[in-house]
Amino acid sequence: MNTAKTNSKQRVQFDFSPEALKRLETMQERLEASTKAEVVRDALKLYDWFTQVDPDFTVELQDKEGKTVFRIPLKILLS
């Protein structure tokens, strides 16, 4: 009988430049994420969504009143 637990997670290791690590740590603090891995997982979800949308679309951010504050073609974000 096998009594070993099966782990559904897989460990992945990344090498970050000092600048990239600082960005990751800054994002972790700003997002109040408990771990750097949480930040990477959330970023991966967002990037996955972007890659499934038509690259000819435009991403637009609006303020609370609905005024456009930022627009960028999606293909720029994916290049």
Secondary structure, DSSP 8 states (H G I E B T S, - for coil): -----------------HHHHHHHHHHHHHHT-SSHHHHHHHHHHHHHHHHHS-TTSEEEEE-TTS-EEEEEEHHHHH-
